[in-house]
Amino acid sequence: MGGGHWNVEMIAALEEQVECYRRLEKLALRQHEQVQQGDTEGLIEVLEQRQTVVSRIVELEKELGPAKRQWKQDGSEPGRLKELLSESKLLLQRITEADRDDAIVLQQRKLNLGRQIKAAAAARQVNRNYATAAYGNRQPSMDLQR
């Protein structure tokens, strides 16, 4: 069968995939800075950008997946592809490790992002309801922690 599966389009797709991984690594570094600084807004922004890149990687993988499997079976990889695949594997490893470190920091800081994002949305809602609720029926027993 040989390397027939690996046409120019495949190589282009794989190159784009590696490019996506490089972009992800840069975003992971930015994310790390945001985590260190406790900048939730910035962190959410970076996570959204990462989501876009990851979606693209997944799309490309749908194209590449079958060919990658075939190629593993018959071991017909041209050198360029071998390079690209090992680079994407390496980048993925580094991104995963960086994420694990960030997750640990976030846990230590008890910064639950999901909760914070929900809280931000809820806060907007609460602000709207607050005036009517709080001043309509005062409850001195309520402990409003700032």
TITORKOL-80521 format. One record per residue (C-alpha): residue number from 1; residue in one letter; x, y, z. Coordinates in nm, 2 decimals. Layout:
REM TITORKOL-80521
+-----+--------+--------+--------+--------+
! num ! residu !   east !  north !     up !
+-----+--------+--------+--------+--------+
! NUM !      a !      X !      Y !      Z !
...
+-----+--------+--------+--------+--------+
***
This chain:
REM TITORKOL-80521
+-----+--------+--------+--------+--------+
! num ! residu !   east !  north !     up !
+-----+--------+--------+--------+--------+
!   1 !      m !   0.00 !   0.00 !   0.00 !
!   2 !      g !   0.29 !   0.24 !   0.08 !
!   3 !      g !   0.24 !   0.61 !   0.16 !
!   4 !      g !  -0.04 !   0.67 !  -0.08 !
!   5 !      h !  -0.27 !   0.79 !   0.20 !
!   6 !      w !  -0.03 !   1.07 !   0.28 !
!   7 !      n !  -0.10 !   1.32 !   0.01 !
!   8 !      v !  -0.01 !   1.69 !   0.02 !
!   9 !      e !  -0.35 !   1.77 !   0.19 !
!  10 !      m !  -0.27 !   1.53 !   0.47 !
!  11 !      i !   0.07 !   1.69 !   0.53 !
!  12 !      a !  -0.09 !   2.04 !   0.52 !
!  13 !      a !  -0.35 !   1.93 !   0.77 !
!  14 !      l !  -0.09 !   1.78 !   1.00 !
!  15 !      e !   0.12 !   2.10 !   0.97 !
!  16 !      e !  -0.19 !   2.31 !   1.07 !
!  17 !      q !  -0.25 !   2.07 !   1.36 !
!  18 !      v !   0.10 !   2.12 !   1.49 !
!  19 !      e !   0.06 !   2.50 !   1.44 !
!  20 !      c !  -0.26 !   2.47 !   1.65 !
!  21 !      y !  -0.06 !   2.29 !   1.92 !
!  22 !      r !   0.20 !   2.56 !   1.92 !
!  23 !      r !  -0.07 !   2.82 !   1.96 !
!  24 !      l !  -0.22 !   2.62 !   2.25 !
!  25 !      e !   0.12 !   2.61 !   2.42 !
!  26 !      k !   0.14 !   2.99 !   2.40 !
!  27 !      l !  -0.21 !   3.01 !   2.54 !
!  28 !      a !  -0.12 !   2.77 !   2.82 !
!  29 !      l !   0.17 !   3.00 !   2.91 !
!  30 !      r !  -0.07 !   3.30 !   2.91 !
!  31 !      q !  -0.31 !   3.10 !   3.12 !
!  32 !      h !  -0.03 !   3.02 !   3.37 !
!  33 !      e !   0.03 !   3.39 !   3.41 !
!  34 !      q !  -0.34 !   3.46 !   3.47 !
!  35 !      v !  -0.35 !   3.18 !   3.72 !
!  36 !      q !  -0.05 !   3.32 !   3.91 !
!  37 !      q !  -0.20 !   3.67 !   3.91 !
!  38 !      g !  -0.55 !   3.54 !   4.00 !
!  39 !      d !  -0.69 !   3.72 !   3.70 !
!  40 !      t !  -1.02 !   3.55 !   3.65 !
!  41 !      e !  -1.14 !   3.77 !   3.36 !
!  42 !      g !  -0.81 !   3.71 !   3.17 !
!  43 !      l !  -0.83 !   3.35 !   3.25 !
!  44 !      i !  -1.18 !   3.31 !   3.11 !
!  45 !      e !  -1.07 !   3.49 !   2.79 !
!  46 !      v !  -0.77 !   3.26 !   2.75 !
!  47 !      l !  -0.98 !   2.95 !   2.81 !
!  48 !      e !  -1.23 !   3.07 !   2.54 !
!  49 !      q !  -0.94 !   3.12 !   2.29 !
!  50 !      r !  -0.81 !   2.77 !   2.38 !
!  51 !      q !  -1.15 !   2.62 !   2.32 !
!  52 !      t !  -1.15 !   2.76 !   1.96 !
!  53 !      v !  -0.81 !   2.62 !   1.89 !
!  54 !      v !  -0.90 !   2.28 !   2.04 !
!  55 !      s !  -1.21 !   2.26 !   1.82 !
!  56 !      r !  -0.99 !   2.31 !   1.52 !
!  57 !      i !  -0.75 !   2.04 !   1.63 !
!  58 !      v !  -1.05 !   1.80 !   1.67 !
!  59 !      e !  -1.18 !   1.89 !   1.32 !
!  60 !      l !  -0.83 !   1.82 !   1.17 !
!  61 !      e !  -0.81 !   1.50 !   1.37 !
!  62 !      k !  -1.13 !   1.37 !   1.20 !
!  63 !      e !  -0.96 !   1.41 !   0.87 !
!  64 !      l !  -0.63 !   1.27 !   0.99 !
!  65 !      g !  -0.74 !   0.99 !   1.22 !
!  66 !      p !  -0.81 !   0.72 !   0.97 !
!  67 !      a !  -0.49 !   0.78 !   0.78 !
!  68 !      k !  -0.29 !   0.79 !   1.10 !
!  69 !      r !  -0.42 !   0.45 !   1.20 !
!  70 !      q !  -0.36 !   0.30 !   0.85 !
!  71 !      w !  -0.01 !   0.44 !   0.86 !
!  72 !      k !   0.06 !   0.29 !   1.20 !
!  73 !      q !  -0.04 !  -0.04 !   1.06 !
!  74 !      d !   0.18 !  -0.04 !   0.75 !
!  75 !      g !   0.46 !   0.18 !   0.90 !
!  76 !      s !   0.48 !   0.38 !   0.58 !
!  77 !      e !   0.55 !   0.72 !   0.73 !
!  78 !      p !   0.76 !   0.97 !   0.53 !
!  79 !      g !   1.02 !   1.15 !   0.74 !
!  80 !      r !   0.83 !   1.48 !   0.74 !
!  81 !      l !   0.52 !   1.32 !   0.89 !
!  82 !      k !   0.72 !   1.15 !   1.16 !
!  83 !      e !   0.87 !   1.49 !   1.26 !
!  84 !      l !   0.53 !   1.65 !   1.27 !
!  85 !      l !   0.37 !   1.38 !   1.47 !
!  86 !      s !   0.64 !   1.36 !   1.73 !
!  87 !      e !   0.63 !   1.74 !   1.76 !
!  88 !      s !   0.25 !   1.74 !   1.82 !
!  89 !      k !   0.29 !   1.46 !   2.07 !
!  90 !      l !   0.57 !   1.66 !   2.25 !
!  91 !      l !   0.36 !   1.98 !   2.25 !
!  92 !      l !   0.06 !   1.80 !   2.38 !
!  93 !      q !   0.26 !   1.65 !   2.67 !
!  94 !      r !   0.40 !   2.00 !   2.77 !
!  95 !      i !   0.05 !   2.15 !   2.75 !
!  96 !      t !  -0.10 !   1.87 !   2.96 !
!  97 !      e !   0.18 !   1.91 !   3.22 !
!  98 !      a !   0.13 !   2.29 !   3.24 !
!  99 !      d !  -0.24 !   2.24 !   3.28 !
! 100 !      r !  -0.19 !   2.00 !   3.56 !
! 101 !      d !   0.03 !   2.25 !   3.74 !
! 102 !      d !  -0.23 !   2.52 !   3.69 !
! 103 !      a !  -0.50 !   2.30 !   3.82 !
! 104 !      i !  -0.30 !   2.22 !   4.13 !
! 105 !      v !  -0.25 !   2.59 !   4.19 !
! 106 !      l !  -0.61 !   2.66 !   4.13 !
! 107 !      q !  -0.72 !   2.39 !   4.37 !
! 108 !      q !  -0.48 !   2.51 !   4.64 !
! 109 !      r !  -0.62 !   2.85 !   4.60 !
! 110 !      k !  -0.97 !   2.71 !   4.61 !
! 111 !      l !  -1.05 !   2.90 !   4.30 !
! 112 !      n !  -1.33 !   2.71 !   4.14 !
! 113 !      l !  -1.35 !   2.86 !   3.80 !
! 114 !      g !  -1.69 !   2.71 !   3.71 !
! 115 !      r !  -1.83 !   2.85 !   4.03 !
! 116 !      q !  -1.67 !   3.19 !   3.96 !
! 117 !      i !  -1.81 !   3.21 !   3.61 !
! 118 !      k !  -2.16 !   3.11 !   3.74 !
! 119 !      a !  -2.11 !   3.36 !   4.03 !
! 120 !      a !  -2.03 !   3.64 !   3.79 !
! 121 !      a !  -2.35 !   3.57 !   3.59 !
! 122 !      a !  -2.55 !   3.53 !   3.91 !
! 123 !      a !  -2.40 !   3.85 !   4.05 !
! 124 !      r !  -2.54 !   4.05 !   3.76 !
! 125 !      q !  -2.88 !   3.89 !   3.82 !
! 126 !      v !  -2.86 !   3.96 !   4.20 !
! 127 !      n !  -2.77 !   4.32 !   4.14 !
! 128 !      r !  -3.09 !   4.36 !   3.94 !
! 129 !      n !  -3.29 !   4.19 !   4.21 !
! 130 !      y !  -3.11 !   4.34 !   4.50 !
! 131 !      a !  -3.26 !   4.68 !   4.52 !
! 132 !      t !  -3.62 !   4.55 !   4.52 !
! 133 !      a !  -3.55 !   4.25 !   4.74 !
! 134 !      a !  -3.32 !   4.42 !   5.00 !
! 135 !      y !  -3.51 !   4.74 !   5.04 !
! 136 !      g !  -3.86 !   4.59 !   5.00 !
! 137 !      n !  -3.83 !   4.36 !   5.30 !
! 138 !      r !  -3.54 !   4.42 !   5.53 !
! 139 !      q !  -3.41 !   4.12 !   5.71 !
! 140 !      p !  -3.18 !   4.23 !   5.99 !
! 141 !      s !  -3.10 !   3.87 !   6.07 !
! 142 !      m !  -2.94 !   3.82 !   5.73 !
! 143 !      d !  -2.57 !   3.83 !   5.75 !
! 144 !      l !  -2.45 !   3.99 !   5.42 !
! 145 !      q !  -2.09 !   3.92 !   5.40 !
! 146 !      r !  -1.91 !   4.15 !   5.17 !
+-----+--------+--------+--------+--------+
***
